Amino acid sequence: MAGVLEAIAVPCARLVFPKANPPVSAVNLSQFNGLKVKKSRSPVKFSSRSGYVKRGGLTVVCEAQDTALKAGAVTDKTWKSLVIESDLPVLVEFWAPWCGPCKMIHPIINELAEEYAGRFKFFQLNTDESPSTATEYGIRSIPTVMIFKNGEKKDAVIGAVPKTTLATSIEKFL
């Protein structure tokens, strides 16, 4: 049994249980971070000979990639609602997946997100996927961290800097 549950914990793993299995309340995955049980209405393939059989059931979905980030993702489409219209000050990290220094600063941003939860919002904008916003704010080097308050850019820090530098910038706007 433990071997099966460990196999489920792989990011993006997806298993489907037919209705005959125990009800949702009987399935306890609380000890496995990122695993959620959801009702499934999509077709389930039981074998290559039978084709797809339409049956509802339970789906175990690994959301570990979603829950691992403390700072949420923001895109060109969500920029206005998440950053500009925010009632709290917002720190945005402009980054790209290929950027080495960005990978170094991610854990720092996530630590700060935990420390300042409820007083500050934290987001990460992938400049490869959302170039319009990056261009609008003149991002020429990544990582760049910007702080917004009341919809206005208040501060910017360029490069992979120590946690104390970012904390000092945050404290100015609390």
Disulfide bonds with the S-S distance in Angstrom:
Cys99-Cys102 2.42
